[in-house]
Amino acid sequence: MKNNHIKYKTLILSALVLLNFGCKKTLDINVSPNNPLIETTTPEVLFPSAVGSTAGRVGGELTIIGGIWAQYYTQANASNQYKTIDAYALTRNDFNGNYNELFSGALADYQLAIKLAVARSDWRYNLMATVMKAYTYQVLVDLYDKVPYTEALKGLDNLQPKFDDGYTVYVGLLAEIDAALAKDYTSVELNKDQKKTDFLFGGDMDLWTKFANTLKLKMYLRMINAKPAEAQAGITKLYTDGANFLTTNAGIATFEDAPNNSNPFYEYNVRRLNTTTNLRASKTFTSWLAVNGDPRAKYYFGTLTPVPMNQGDYTATAVEQPTYAGATVFAQSAKDPVWFISAAESYLMQAEALERYYGGAGAAAMYKEGVIAAFAQVGLNVDKIPVPYLNYSAGTFEQKLEQIIVQKWASFAGSHSLEGFFEQERTGYPKISAVYSTDDNYIPGQWVYSKNGVTSGLFPKRLVFPASSRDRNSNTPAEVPITTKVWWGK
């Protein structure tokens, strides 16, 4: 990961953290097209601001939601901060800031950056902003199922855009990426100052090409349940065209241990709260790490033998669960990265694609590279990997898929926890347990329904549209239960 210039980083990362967890960032371009600020701004200013917004939200509150729902950690029984998340009780009044900021902040900035880049035939910023726009939209679609797209980001020209179904948005984003890739974005390098605005790759357009291809691969894999023929056609075209995929992490890894400049998950959950122990180790995750002798427990929890809580059991008393008072806190650092797509995820997606469409040719090699990259991500060498992890399944396709996805799940904790939630919804892995984790028959790593869940045994599949959208946009779709799957769900 390239190092980025402190001046730019301080400006944008100070903006992304958002002291009030929902206020608009200082660098606000969501204004009238007649405003002189828009007339004088540039992609060089807009792009890093937008990336900061995306990282601040995906790597902040959404990491908390994703991590609880993916059962890496659970609400402590001595505090109240995240009980509604752990109980699957989120409503339209919760977490409006993420939806608002990703639209009016990140996406508005990306869209204007694209417009200005095209006007000056700068195909470098056009590709960079298009890929990050697609990534940000993909997260929103995967969370809400339907979002404004074809009529969105037009400012005062349309304050009530219609909502498009997720499939339409995906198709549109894939076409936007393809159009950006078709331009000549490699003939002129970014200059020294421009490279400082690229927090991901420092202006390396080859890596941006790989990121674009890897994002397309992810989106096509998300489509396999709802649009299997299109998913296969898209993936096979990537391989036929000789697409290269990420072999390095894509995200921001240059946070500082200073207020407003630190990792947004840390900033939100640790620095800004009166208690730093809200999130405790979940037995779902720790039991799987323990049964496999996985040394990553030390990275995730600060100890090889974390003391867990059962998922969602935050109402337990000291008499009922005496160990909960000493349950291990999920380990966080101000300098932790926010990954949009990691190298491990890239390799493991390729393993799945090769299993699905190429008879498994090369899948074992990609799988092993993914496991190695997942351990390298937390500073562990290949000799620290449990031997069974490197023994690729010789079983059925579903057995191989389960092995791939469970390894993905184990790699997502903290850095991009939301993906663990998404992938279970897409594939069904890790499996859902038939019993709660206190039962002697519980199988380590299987997901359990929250002890205090309010959805009658049904797991959450989405977020409901926020009140901010419903109050301002009459086109907001009718509310559906949080347990209703999104368009690509299994």
NORUR-V776484 format. One record per residue. N is the residue number from 1. RES is the residue in one small letter. PSI is psi as a letter, one per 20 degrees, with the letter a starting at -180 (NA if undefined). OMEGA is omega in degrees with one decimal (999 if undefined). NEAR is the number of other ideal C-beta (glycine too) atoms within 8 Angstrom. Layout:
# NORUR-V776484
N|RES|PSI|OMEGA|NEAR + N|RES|PSI|OMEGA|NEAR
This chain:
# NORUR-V776484
1|m|p|-177.0|9 + 2|k|q|172.8|10 + 3|n|q|-177.7|5 + 4|n|q|-172.4|11 + 5|h|p|-173.9|6 + 6|i|h|-177.3|6 + 7|k|g|179.8|7 + 8|y|g|-175.4|12 + 9|k|g|-179.7|13 + 10|t|g|179.6|9 + 11|l|g|-172.2|10 + 12|i|g|-177.7|14 + 13|l|h|172.8|14 + 14|s|h|179.7|10 + 15|a|h|-170.0|14 + 16|l|h|-173.7|12 + 17|v|h|175.2|14 + 18|l|n|-174.0|12 + 19|l|h|-178.2|7 + 20|n|j|174.9|5 + 21|f|k|178.3|10 + 22|g|i|178.7|8 + 23|c|q|178.4|8 + 24|k|q|-179.8|7 + 25|k|r|-175.6|13 + 26|t|g|-177.4|5 + 27|l|n|-170.5|9 + 28|d|o|-179.2|8 + 29|i|j|-178.9|12 + 30|n|m|-176.4|8 + 31|v|r|-178.2|8 + 32|s|q|176.9|7 + 33|p|i|178.8|7 + 34|n|i|-179.5|3 + 35|n|p|-178.4|8 + 36|p|h|179.7|5 + 37|l|g|178.6|8 + 38|i|h|-178.2|11 + 39|e|h|-175.0|6 + 40|t|i|-178.3|6 + 41|t|r|-176.1|10 + 42|t|r|174.1|7 + 43|p|h|-179.5|11 + 44|e|h|177.3|10 + 45|v|g|-174.2|10 + 46|l|g|-172.4|16 + 47|f|g|179.6|17 + 48|p|h|175.8|14 + 49|s|g|-179.5|15 + 50|a|g|178.3|18 + 51|v|h|176.5|14 + 52|g|g|177.8|14 + 53|s|g|179.3|16 + 54|t|g|-179.2|14 + 55|a|h|-178.4|15 + 56|g|h|-178.9|15 + 57|r|g|179.6|15 + 58|v|h|-179.3|14 + 59|g|j|-178.7|14 + 60|g|d|-177.9|14 + 61|e|h|-178.8|11 + 62|l|h|173.1|13 + 63|t|h|177.1|16 + 64|i|g|178.1|15 + 65|i|g|-178.2|14 + 66|g|h|-177.6|15 + 67|g|h|176.1|16 + 68|i|g|-179.3|15 + 69|w|h|174.8|10 + 70|a|i|171.4|14 + 71|q|k|169.0|12 + 72|y|h|-179.0|15 + 73|y|r|-175.5|12 + 74|t|r|-179.9|16 + 75|q|p|176.0|16 + 76|a|q|-178.6|13 + 77|n|i|-179.9|11 + 78|a|j|179.4|6 + 79|s|r|-169.5|9 + 80|n|i|-165.3|5 + 81|q|g|-170.1|8 + 82|y|k|-177.4|11 + 83|k|h|-178.4|11 + 84|t|h|176.6|9 + 85|i|g|-175.1|13 + 86|d|h|178.9|14 + 87|a|j|-176.8|11 + 88|y|k|-174.1|14 + 89|a|k|-179.5|8 + 90|l|q|-179.9|12 + 91|t|a|-179.5|7 + 92|r|i|-178.9|9 + 93|n|j|-178.4|6 + 94|d|p|169.1|8 + 95|f|k|175.6|10 + 96|n|h|-175.6|11 + 97|g|h|-178.8|12 + 98|n|g|179.0|10 + 99|y|g|-177.4|15 + 100|n|g|-176.1|12 + 101|e|h|-179.6|16 + 102|l|h|176.3|14 + 103|f|g|-172.5|13 + 104|s|i|177.1|8 + 105|g|f|-173.0|16 + 106|a|g|-173.4|15 + 107|l|h|177.3|15 + 108|a|g|178.5|13 + 109|d|g|177.9|14 + 110|y|g|-176.2|16 + 111|q|g|178.6|11 + 112|l|h|176.9|12 + 113|a|g|177.5|14 + 114|i|g|-179.8|13 + 115|k|g|-178.9|8 + 116|l|h|178.5|13 + 117|a|g|178.5|14 + 118|v|g|-178.8|9 + 119|a|h|179.5|6 + 120|r|j|179.6|6 + 121|s|k|176.7|5 + 122|d|n|-172.9|9 + 123|w|i|176.3|11 + 124|r|g|178.5|13 + 125|y|h|175.4|14 + 126|n|g|179.3|14 + 127|l|g|-177.3|16 + 128|m|g|-178.6|11 + 129|a|h|178.7|17 + 130|t|g|179.9|15 + 131|v|g|-179.2|14 + 132|m|h|173.0|14 + 133|k|g|-179.7|15 + 134|a|g|178.7|14 + 135|y|g|-177.1|12 + 136|t|g|177.4|15 + 137|y|g|-179.5|13 + 138|q|g|177.7|14 + 139|v|g|179.9|12 + 140|l|g|178.2|12 + 141|v|g|-178.1|14 + 142|d|h|177.8|10 + 143|l|h|-171.2|10 + 144|y|i|177.3|11 + 145|d|g|177.3|10 + 146|k|p|178.1|9 + 147|v|q|173.6|12 + 148|p|p|179.3|12 + 149|y|f|-174.2|11 + 150|t|h|179.1|9 + 151|e|j|-174.2|8 + 152|a|r|172.1|11 + 153|l|k|178.7|7 + 154|k|j|177.5|8 + 155|g|c|-177.0|10 + 156|l|i|179.7|6 + 157|d|h|176.9|5 + 158|n|n|-179.2|8 + 159|l|i|178.3|6 + 160|q|m|-179.3|7 + 161|p|q|176.6|13 + 162|k|q|176.3|7 + 163|f|p|177.3|10 + 164|d|q|176.4|12 + 165|d|q|-174.6|9 + 166|g|h|179.5|14 + 167|y|g|178.8|10 + 168|t|g|179.5|10 + 169|v|g|179.4|13 + 170|y|g|-179.2|13 + 171|v|g|179.1|8 + 172|g|g|180.0|11 + 173|l|g|178.4|13 + 174|l|h|177.7|13 + 175|a|h|177.6|8 + 176|e|g|178.3|11 + 177|i|g|-179.6|14 + 178|d|g|179.7|8 + 179|a|h|179.3|9 + 180|a|h|178.0|14 + 181|l|h|-177.8|9 + 182|a|i|-179.0|5 + 183|k|r|178.8|9 + 184|d|n|-176.4|5 + 185|y|j|-177.5|11 + 186|t|i|-174.1|5 + 187|s|h|179.8|4 + 188|v|p|179.3|3 + 189|e|q|170.5|5 + 190|l|q|177.5|8 + 191|n|r|-173.6|6 + 192|k|g|-179.1|5 + 193|d|h|179.4|7 + 194|q|h|179.5|11 + 195|k|h|-179.8|11 + 196|k|i|179.3|11 + 197|t|i|-179.6|11 + 198|d|n|-177.6|16 + 199|f|i|-175.6|13 + 200|l|g|-168.9|14 + 201|f|j|177.6|10 + 202|g|k|176.6|10 + 203|g|j|179.1|11 + 204|d|o|-175.3|9 + 205|m|h|174.1|12 + 206|d|g|177.7|7 + 207|l|h|175.4|12 + 208|w|h|175.6|14 + 209|t|g|179.4|11 + 210|k|h|177.5|12 + 211|f|g|179.0|15 + 212|a|g|179.6|14 + 213|n|h|-178.7|12 + 214|t|h|175.6|14 + 215|l|g|175.9|14 + 216|k|g|178.6|13 + 217|l|g|178.9|16 + 218|k|g|-176.8|12 + 219|m|h|176.8|14 + 220|y|h|177.3|14 + 221|l|h|177.4|13 + 222|r|h|-175.0|12 + 223|m|i|-168.4|15 + 224|i|h|-178.8|13 + 225|n|g|-174.7|8 + 226|a|h|-176.2|8 + 227|k|m|-173.4|8 + 228|p|g|-178.6|9 + 229|a|g|179.8|6 + 230|e|h|177.2|9 + 231|a|g|179.6|12 + 232|q|g|-179.2|11 + 233|a|g|-179.3|8 + 234|g|g|-178.7|13 + 235|i|g|180.0|14 + 236|t|h|176.5|9 + 237|k|h|176.1|8 + 238|l|g|-178.4|12 + 239|y|h|178.4|11 + 240|t|h|179.8|6 + 241|d|i|178.4|6 + 242|g|k|-178.1|5 + 243|a|p|173.4|9 + 244|n|q|-176.7|6 + 245|f|r|-177.0|11 + 246|l|p|170.0|12 + 247|t|j|176.8|7 + 248|t|r|-178.0|7 + 249|n|p|176.3|12 + 250|a|o|-179.5|13 + 251|g|b|-179.7|16 + 252|i|p|-178.9|11 + 253|a|k|-175.6|8 + 254|t|k|177.6|9 + 255|f|q|-179.0|15 + 256|e|q|176.2|10 + 257|d|m|-179.8|7 + 258|a|q|-180.0|7 + 259|p|p|177.5|6 + 260|n|i|179.8|9 + 261|n|j|-176.2|11 + 262|s|r|175.8|15 + 263|n|p|-174.0|14 + 264|p|h|175.0|15 + 265|f|g|177.9|14 + 266|y|g|-177.9|14 + 267|e|g|-177.6|15 + 268|y|g|-169.9|14 + 269|n|h|-175.2|12 + 270|v|g|-171.6|10 + 271|r|h|-171.4|9 + 272|r|i|-176.6|8 + 273|l|q|177.6|10 + 274|n|h|176.7|2 + 275|t|q|-180.0|7 + 276|t|j|-172.5|7 + 277|t|k|-177.9|9 + 278|n|h|-173.0|12 + 279|l|o|-178.3|14 + 280|r|q|-179.6|16 + 281|a|p|176.1|17 + 282|s|p|177.9|14 + 283|k|h|179.1|11 + 284|t|g|-177.5|15 + 285|f|g|-175.1|16 + 286|t|h|179.1|14 + 287|s|h|178.2|13 + 288|w|g|177.3|14 + 289|l|g|-176.4|12 + 290|a|g|-176.6|11 + 291|v|h|178.8|8 + 292|n|j|-178.3|9 + 293|g|k|-173.9|6 + 294|d|o|-177.1|10 + 295|p|i|178.3|9 + 296|r|i|175.2|11 + 297|a|h|-179.3|14 + 298|k|h|179.4|9 + 299|y|g|-175.6|10 + 300|y|h|-172.6|15 + 301|f|j|177.4|13 + 302|g|j|180.0|7 + 303|t|q|177.2|8 + 304|l|i|-178.4|6 + 305|t|m|-179.6|6 + 306|p|q|174.3|12 + 307|v|o|-172.6|8 + 308|p|r|164.1|13 + 309|m|q|171.7|16 + 310|n|q|-172.1|14 + 311|q|p|175.3|15 + 312|g|j|-175.9|14 + 313|d|l|-171.7|13 + 314|y|i|177.4|13 + 315|t|i|-178.7|7 + 316|a|p|177.9|10 + 317|t|r|178.5|6 + 318|a|h|178.0|7 + 319|v|g|-179.0|4 + 320|e|g|-177.5|5 + 321|q|m|-175.5|11 + 322|p|h|-178.7|6 + 323|t|i|-175.1|7 + 324|y|h|-179.7|14 + 325|a|h|178.9|7 + 326|g|j|179.9|6 + 327|a|q|-174.0|12 + 328|t|p|177.6|13 + 329|v|q|175.3|11 + 330|f|p|-174.5|14 + 331|a|p|178.2|9 + 332|q|q|176.7|11 + 333|s|q|178.1|8 + 334|a|h|-176.4|14 + 335|k|j|177.7|9 + 336|d|q|179.5|12 + 337|p|r|165.2|12 + 338|v|o|178.9|17 + 339|w|p|171.3|11 + 340|f|g|168.8|12 + 341|i|p|179.6|14 + 342|s|r|175.6|15 + 343|a|g|179.8|12 + 344|a|g|178.5|14 + 345|e|g|179.5|16 + 346|s|g|-179.4|16 + 347|y|g|-176.8|14 + 348|l|h|172.1|16 + 349|m|g|178.8|13 + 350|q|h|177.8|13 + 351|a|g|178.7|14 + 352|e|g|-179.6|13 + 353|a|g|-179.8|13 + 354|l|h|175.9|13 + 355|e|g|-175.8|13 + 356|r|g|-166.2|10 + 357|y|i|-177.9|9 + 358|y|k|175.5|11 + 359|g|j|178.8|3 + 360|g|j|-179.5|9 + 361|a|o|179.8|6 + 362|g|i|-176.2|8 + 363|a|g|-178.9|15 + 364|a|g|-179.8|9 + 365|a|g|179.2|7 + 366|m|h|177.9|13 + 367|y|g|-178.9|15 + 368|k|h|176.3|10 + 369|e|h|178.8|9 + 370|g|g|178.7|19 + 371|v|g|178.9|13 + 372|i|g|179.8|10 + 373|a|h|179.1|13 + 374|a|h|178.3|13 + 375|f|h|177.4|13 + 376|a|h|-179.8|10 + 377|q|h|179.2|12 + 378|v|j|173.3|9 + 379|g|k|-179.1|5 + 380|l|p|179.8|10 + 381|n|r|-176.8|6 + 382|v|h|-178.6|6 + 383|d|i|177.6|4 + 384|k|i|-177.1|7 + 385|i|p|175.2|11 + 386|p|p|-174.5|7 + 387|v|g|-179.0|6 + 388|p|h|179.5|6 + 389|y|h|-176.0|9 + 390|l|i|178.3|8 + 391|n|n|-176.3|6 + 392|y|p|-174.8|10 + 393|s|p|174.1|7 + 394|a|j|-175.2|3 + 395|g|b|-178.9|6 + 396|t|r|176.8|5 + 397|f|g|-178.4|7 + 398|e|h|177.2|7 + 399|q|h|177.3|9 + 400|k|g|179.6|14 + 401|l|g|178.6|12 + 402|e|g|179.2|11 + 403|q|g|179.9|11 + 404|i|g|-174.0|14 + 405|i|h|178.6|15 + 406|v|h|175.4|12 + 407|q|h|174.2|15 + 408|k|g|179.7|15 + 409|w|g|-178.0|13 + 410|a|i|-177.6|13 + 411|s|i|-171.6|13 + 412|f|i|-169.8|16 + 413|a|p|175.8|14 + 414|g|g|-173.2|13 + 415|s|h|173.4|12 + 416|h|m|-173.3|15 + 417|s|h|-177.7|15 + 418|l|h|-178.0|15 + 419|e|h|177.0|11 + 420|g|h|176.5|15 + 421|f|g|-179.3|12 + 422|f|g|-174.1|11 + 423|e|h|175.8|13 + 424|q|h|178.6|14 + 425|e|h|-179.1|11 + 426|r|h|-169.3|12 + 427|t|h|-174.1|10 + 428|g|j|178.8|6 + 429|y|p|-4.9|11 + 430|p|q|-178.2|12 + 431|k|r|175.3|9 + 432|i|p|-178.3|10 + 433|s|q|176.4|11 + 434|a|i|-178.0|4 + 435|v|r|176.8|8 + 436|y|r|-171.8|10 + 437|s|i|173.2|12 + 438|t|i|-177.1|5 + 439|d|q|179.6|7 + 440|d|h|-178.7|3 + 441|n|j|-179.8|6 + 442|y|p|178.4|13 + 443|i|p|-176.6|7 + 444|p|p|176.7|8 + 445|g|i|178.1|10 + 446|q|q|-176.6|11 + 447|w|q|178.7|12 + 448|v|q|175.4|15 + 449|y|p|-177.8|10 + 450|s|p|-178.9|10 + 451|k|h|-178.6|12 + 452|n|k|179.4|11 + 453|g|q|-177.4|10 + 454|v|j|-174.5|7 + 455|t|k|172.3|11 + 456|s|l|175.6|4 + 457|g|i|-179.7|5 + 458|l|p|-178.4|8 + 459|f|q|176.7|10 + 460|p|q|-179.9|10 + 461|k|i|-173.4|10 + 462|r|r|166.4|12 + 463|l|q|175.2|11 + 464|v|q|-179.3|10 + 465|f|p|-175.8|11 + 466|p|q|178.8|14 + 467|a|h|-179.3|8 + 468|s|h|176.9|9 + 469|s|g|-176.5|10 + 470|r|h|-178.5|11 + 471|d|h|-172.4|5 + 472|r|h|-174.4|7 + 473|n|o|-178.2|10 + 474|s|i|178.6|4 + 475|n|i|178.6|9 + 476|t|p|-177.3|8 + 477|p|q|176.5|8 + 478|a|q|-177.6|3 + 479|e|p|175.3|7 + 480|v|q|-178.5|7 + 481|p|q|178.9|6 + 482|i|i|-178.1|11 + 483|t|j|179.5|9 + 484|t|p|-176.5|9 + 485|k|q|173.4|8 + 486|v|r|-167.6|14 + 487|w|h|-177.5|9 + 488|w|j|-174.5|11 + 489|g|q|-179.6|9 + 490|k|NA|999|7
